[in-house]
Amino acid sequence: MAQPQAERRDDDPANADEPPLDTSDAIRAAYRFQRAKRHVRDERRRRTQLAGVRFAVTLAALVFVFVVLSLTVWAEVQRAFGL
């Protein structure tokens, strides 16, 4: 058969020296910490995506410059040697 739970008394000498715990600040701090972690993770993901876009744009610009220079050089070679 179930035993009745012992009642906790506030005037218990073992708990008289301990201050009451206020966990509201700890909970707020934990939420703030988790929000900061999420913000850092989202920022890292956004920066990684932007780095990929920057790389693609830079590569496209370099290919464009290479094609323009190649066509210019080819036109000059044809003009110089009469090909």
VMD Tcl script that builds the backbone (N, CA, C; Angstrom):
set m [mol new atoms 249]
animate dup $m
set s [atomselect $m all]
$s set {name element resname resid chain x y z} {
  {N N MET 1 A 0.838 -1.160 0.000}
  {CA C MET 1 A 0.000 0.000 0.000}
  {C C MET 1 A 0.895 1.239 0.000}
  {N N ALA 2 A 0.434 2.296 -0.649}
  {CA C ALA 2 A 1.233 3.510 -0.785}
  {C C ALA 2 A 1.387 4.201 0.556}
  {N N GLN 3 A 2.573 4.719 0.768}
  {CA C GLN 3 A 2.867 5.435 2.001}
  {C C GLN 3 A 2.597 6.922 1.776}
  {N N PRO 4 A 2.085 7.624 2.747}
  {CA C PRO 4 A 1.880 9.064 2.583}
  {C C PRO 4 A 3.233 9.780 2.477}
  {N N GLN 5 A 3.258 10.782 1.631}
  {CA C GLN 5 A 4.485 11.533 1.441}
  {C C GLN 5 A 4.730 12.427 2.658}
  {N N ALA 6 A 5.976 12.463 3.071}
  {CA C ALA 6 A 6.323 13.283 4.233}
  {C C ALA 6 A 6.160 14.752 3.867}
  {N N GLU 7 A 5.563 15.486 4.758}
  {CA C GLU 7 A 5.361 16.911 4.501}
  {C C GLU 7 A 6.655 17.669 4.764}
  {N N ARG 8 A 6.890 18.657 3.951}
  {CA C ARG 8 A 8.083 19.486 4.122}
  {C C ARG 8 A 7.694 20.701 4.948}
  {N N ARG 9 A 8.451 20.940 5.939}
  {CA C ARG 9 A 8.166 22.072 6.813}
  {C C ARG 9 A 9.206 23.157 6.582}
  {N N ASP 10 A 8.751 24.401 6.549}
  {CA C ASP 10 A 9.655 25.526 6.323}
  {C C ASP 10 A 10.556 25.796 7.516}
  {N N ASP 11 A 10.151 25.372 8.690}
  {CA C ASP 11 A 10.981 25.616 9.862}
  {C C ASP 11 A 11.939 24.456 10.122}
  {N N ASP 12 A 12.190 23.651 9.100}
  {CA C ASP 12 A 13.145 22.550 9.199}
  {C C ASP 12 A 14.540 23.155 9.393}
  {N N PRO 13 A 15.294 22.740 10.405}
  {CA C PRO 13 A 16.593 23.354 10.668}
  {C C PRO 13 A 17.604 23.131 9.538}
  {N N ALA 14 A 17.471 22.078 8.768}
  {CA C ALA 14 A 18.429 21.829 7.683}
  {C C ALA 14 A 18.272 22.858 6.567}
  {N N ASN 15 A 17.059 23.350 6.337}
  {CA C ASN 15 A 16.804 24.310 5.261}
  {C C ASN 15 A 16.763 25.752 5.757}
  {N N ALA 16 A 16.961 25.968 7.018}
  {CA C ALA 16 A 16.850 27.313 7.568}
  {C C ALA 16 A 17.969 28.224 7.074}
  {N N ASP 17 A 19.161 27.675 6.824}
  {CA C ASP 17 A 20.293 28.497 6.402}
  {C C ASP 17 A 20.296 28.779 4.902}
  {N N GLU 18 A 19.595 27.975 4.119}
  {CA C GLU 18 A 19.615 28.139 2.666}
  {C C GLU 18 A 18.577 29.161 2.224}
  {N N PRO 19 A 18.976 30.095 1.368}
  {CA C PRO 19 A 18.001 31.058 0.856}
  {C C PRO 19 A 17.090 30.372 -0.164}
  {N N PRO 20 A 15.901 30.887 -0.342}
  {CA C PRO 20 A 15.021 30.285 -1.346}
  {C C PRO 20 A 15.611 30.491 -2.748}
  {N N LEU 21 A 15.423 29.503 -3.601}
  {CA C LEU 21 A 15.971 29.574 -4.950}
  {C C LEU 21 A 15.045 30.374 -5.849}
  {N N ASP 22 A 15.623 31.323 -6.559}
  {CA C ASP 22 A 14.875 32.085 -7.551}
  {C C ASP 22 A 15.380 31.645 -8.915}
  {N N THR 23 A 14.642 30.784 -9.568}
  {CA C THR 23 A 15.100 30.234 -10.847}
  {C C THR 23 A 14.676 31.082 -12.035}
  {N N SER 24 A 13.917 32.127 -11.821}
  {CA C SER 24 A 13.451 32.936 -12.952}
  {C C SER 24 A 14.637 33.570 -13.686}
  {N N ASP 25 A 15.631 34.056 -12.959}
  {CA C ASP 25 A 16.810 34.629 -13.619}
  {C C ASP 25 A 17.599 33.563 -14.356}
  {N N ALA 26 A 17.695 32.397 -13.782}
  {CA C ALA 26 A 18.421 31.307 -14.442}
  {C C ALA 26 A 17.702 30.881 -15.711}
  {N N ILE 27 A 16.392 30.842 -15.664}
  {CA C ILE 27 A 15.620 30.457 -16.855}
  {C C ILE 27 A 15.776 31.516 -17.933}
  {N N ARG 28 A 15.677 32.786 -17.552}
  {CA C ARG 28 A 15.866 33.862 -18.528}
  {C C ARG 28 A 17.257 33.821 -19.133}
  {N N ALA 29 A 18.257 33.557 -18.307}
  {CA C ALA 29 A 19.630 33.478 -18.814}
  {C C ALA 29 A 19.784 32.300 -19.773}
  {N N ALA 30 A 19.163 31.186 -19.467}
  {CA C ALA 30 A 19.231 30.022 -20.362}
  {C C ALA 30 A 18.551 30.316 -21.687}
  {N N TYR 31 A 17.399 30.977 -21.655}
  {CA C TYR 31 A 16.732 31.361 -22.897}
  {C C TYR 31 A 17.602 32.322 -23.705}
  {N N ARG 32 A 18.201 33.286 -23.018}
  {CA C ARG 32 A 19.059 34.257 -23.694}
  {C C ARG 32 A 20.261 33.555 -24.331}
  {N N PHE 33 A 20.831 32.599 -23.602}
  {CA C PHE 33 A 21.975 31.842 -24.119}
  {C C PHE 33 A 21.581 31.038 -25.354}
  {N N GLN 34 A 20.433 30.373 -25.296}
  {CA C GLN 34 A 19.993 29.569 -26.441}
  {C C GLN 34 A 19.661 30.458 -27.642}
  {N N ARG 35 A 19.063 31.628 -27.395}
  {CA C ARG 35 A 18.796 32.566 -28.493}
  {C C ARG 35 A 20.094 33.036 -29.125}
  {N N ALA 36 A 21.107 33.306 -28.303}
  {CA C ALA 36 A 22.404 33.739 -28.823}
  {C C ALA 36 A 23.044 32.630 -29.656}
  {N N LYS 37 A 22.956 31.382 -29.182}
  {CA C LYS 37 A 23.495 30.258 -29.952}
  {C C LYS 37 A 22.782 30.128 -31.291}
  {N N ARG 38 A 21.451 30.269 -31.285}
  {CA C ARG 38 A 20.681 30.173 -32.522}
  {C C ARG 38 A 21.049 31.306 -33.468}
  {N N HIS 39 A 21.227 32.502 -32.919}
  {CA C HIS 39 A 21.609 33.653 -33.743}
  {C C HIS 39 A 22.972 33.419 -34.391}
  {N N VAL 40 A 23.921 32.914 -33.633}
  {CA C VAL 40 A 25.259 32.634 -34.173}
  {C C VAL 40 A 25.181 31.569 -35.260}
  {N N ARG 41 A 24.390 30.526 -35.031}
  {CA C ARG 41 A 24.246 29.450 -36.023}
  {C C ARG 41 A 23.613 29.988 -37.310}
  {N N ASP 42 A 22.561 30.805 -37.182}
  {CA C ASP 42 A 21.914 31.384 -38.357}
  {C C ASP 42 A 22.851 32.331 -39.096}
  {N N GLU 43 A 23.604 33.121 -38.337}
  {CA C GLU 43 A 24.554 34.055 -38.953}
  {C C GLU 43 A 25.644 33.288 -39.711}
  {N N ARG 44 A 26.139 32.203 -39.123}
  {CA C ARG 44 A 27.158 31.389 -39.797}
  {C C ARG 44 A 26.601 30.797 -41.088}
  {N N ARG 45 A 25.365 30.297 -41.051}
  {CA C ARG 45 A 24.741 29.735 -42.254}
  {C C ARG 45 A 24.572 30.808 -43.322}
  {N N ARG 46 A 24.144 32.004 -42.926}
  {CA C ARG 46 A 23.953 33.098 -43.882}
  {C C ARG 46 A 25.280 33.511 -44.500}
  {N N ARG 47 A 26.333 33.611 -43.686}
  {CA C ARG 47 A 27.645 33.987 -44.213}
  {C C ARG 47 A 28.195 32.931 -45.164}
  {N N THR 48 A 27.945 31.653 -44.862}
  {CA C THR 48 A 28.389 30.580 -45.748}
  {C C THR 48 A 27.680 30.675 -47.093}
  {N N GLN 49 A 26.387 30.930 -47.070}
  {CA C GLN 49 A 25.642 31.069 -48.320}
  {C C GLN 49 A 26.135 32.272 -49.116}
  {N N LEU 50 A 26.374 33.387 -48.426}
  {CA C LEU 50 A 26.867 34.573 -49.126}
  {C C LEU 50 A 28.265 34.351 -49.687}
  {N N ALA 51 A 29.082 33.575 -49.010}
  {CA C ALA 51 A 30.420 33.271 -49.519}
  {C C ALA 51 A 30.317 32.478 -50.814}
  {N N GLY 52 A 29.377 31.549 -50.894}
  {CA C GLY 52 A 29.166 30.790 -52.126}
  {C C GLY 52 A 28.727 31.685 -53.268}
  {N N VAL 53 A 27.846 32.633 -52.976}
  {CA C VAL 53 A 27.388 33.575 -54.006}
  {C C VAL 53 A 28.541 34.462 -54.458}
  {N N ARG 54 A 29.335 34.964 -53.510}
  {CA C ARG 54 A 30.493 35.794 -53.874}
  {C C ARG 54 A 31.466 35.025 -54.749}
  {N N PHE 55 A 31.708 33.756 -54.417}
  {CA C PHE 55 A 32.616 32.941 -55.210}
  {C C PHE 55 A 32.082 32.776 -56.633}
  {N N ALA 56 A 30.795 32.480 -56.786}
  {CA C ALA 56 A 30.206 32.290 -58.109}
  {C C ALA 56 A 30.283 33.570 -58.934}
  {N N VAL 57 A 29.996 34.707 -58.323}
  {CA C VAL 57 A 30.055 35.985 -59.043}
  {C C VAL 57 A 31.489 36.290 -59.461}
  {N N THR 58 A 32.445 36.077 -58.567}
  {CA C THR 58 A 33.850 36.328 -58.891}
  {C C THR 58 A 34.317 35.400 -60.003}
  {N N LEU 59 A 33.946 34.148 -59.953}
  {CA C LEU 59 A 34.327 33.199 -60.990}
  {C C LEU 59 A 33.721 33.591 -62.332}
  {N N ALA 60 A 32.454 33.991 -62.339}
  {CA C ALA 60 A 31.800 34.428 -63.574}
  {C C ALA 60 A 32.494 35.669 -64.142}
  {N N ALA 61 A 32.868 36.611 -63.288}
  {CA C ALA 61 A 33.562 37.818 -63.759}
  {C C ALA 61 A 34.921 37.468 -64.351}
  {N N LEU 62 A 35.650 36.565 -63.708}
  {CA C LEU 62 A 36.950 36.163 -64.241}
  {C C LEU 62 A 36.815 35.439 -65.573}
  {N N VAL 63 A 35.830 34.583 -65.713}
  {CA C VAL 63 A 35.599 33.895 -66.984}
  {C C VAL 63 A 35.244 34.911 -68.065}
  {N N PHE 64 A 34.403 35.881 -67.732}
  {CA C PHE 64 A 34.037 36.924 -68.693}
  {C C PHE 64 A 35.266 37.706 -69.151}
  {N N VAL 65 A 36.104 38.109 -68.205}
  {CA C VAL 65 A 37.326 38.853 -68.557}
  {C C VAL 65 A 38.227 37.986 -69.426}
  {N N PHE 66 A 38.372 36.712 -69.103}
  {CA C PHE 66 A 39.201 35.802 -69.888}
  {C C PHE 66 A 38.674 35.684 -71.316}
  {N N VAL 67 A 37.366 35.548 -71.485}
  {CA C VAL 67 A 36.781 35.434 -72.829}
  {C C VAL 67 A 36.996 36.709 -73.613}
  {N N VAL 68 A 36.769 37.854 -72.986}
  {CA C VAL 68 A 36.962 39.130 -73.683}
  {C C VAL 68 A 38.424 39.291 -74.091}
  {N N LEU 69 A 39.352 39.009 -73.211}
  {CA C LEU 69 A 40.777 39.115 -73.553}
  {C C LEU 69 A 41.161 38.127 -74.650}
  {N N SER 70 A 40.644 36.912 -74.581}
  {CA C SER 70 A 40.954 35.911 -75.602}
  {C C SER 70 A 40.451 36.354 -76.967}
  {N N LEU 71 A 39.229 36.855 -77.026}
  {CA C LEU 71 A 38.690 37.326 -78.302}
  {C C LEU 71 A 39.460 38.529 -78.829}
  {N N THR 72 A 39.853 39.411 -77.944}
  {CA C THR 72 A 40.626 40.583 -78.353}
  {C C THR 72 A 41.986 40.159 -78.898}
  {N N VAL 73 A 42.668 39.277 -78.208}
  {CA C VAL 73 A 43.974 38.796 -78.660}
  {C C VAL 73 A 43.826 38.058 -79.985}
  {N N TRP 74 A 42.812 37.223 -80.124}
  {CA C TRP 74 A 42.597 36.497 -81.371}
  {C C TRP 74 A 42.343 37.466 -82.534}
  {N N ALA 75 A 41.556 38.492 -82.302}
  {CA C ALA 75 A 41.297 39.488 -83.353}
  {C C ALA 75 A 42.580 40.214 -83.736}
  {N N GLU 76 A 43.417 40.553 -82.783}
  {CA C GLU 76 A 44.681 41.233 -83.063}
  {C C GLU 76 A 45.648 40.314 -83.816}
  {N N VAL 77 A 45.675 39.033 -83.440}
  {CA C VAL 77 A 46.535 38.074 -84.142}
  {C C VAL 77 A 46.069 37.933 -85.593}
  {N N GLN 78 A 44.774 37.843 -85.827}
  {CA C GLN 78 A 44.256 37.752 -87.197}
  {C C GLN 78 A 44.608 38.996 -87.996}
  {N N ARG 79 A 44.499 40.154 -87.392}
  {CA C ARG 79 A 44.786 41.416 -88.068}
  {C C ARG 79 A 46.281 41.529 -88.360}
  {N N ALA 80 A 47.106 41.113 -87.394}
  {CA C ALA 80 A 48.564 41.249 -87.547}
  {C C ALA 80 A 49.109 40.306 -88.607}
  {N N PHE 81 A 48.608 39.075 -88.650}
  {CA C PHE 81 A 49.165 38.063 -89.561}
  {C C PHE 81 A 48.287 37.830 -90.785}
  {N N GLY 82 A 47.175 38.506 -90.888}
  {CA C GLY 82 A 46.299 38.392 -92.041}
  {C C GLY 82 A 45.659 37.039 -92.207}
  {N N LEU 83 A 45.275 36.424 -91.118}
  {CA C LEU 83 A 44.653 35.098 -91.193}
  {C C LEU 83 A 43.228 35.216 -91.623}
}
mol reanalyze $m
mol bondsrecalc $m
mol representation Tube
mol addrep $m
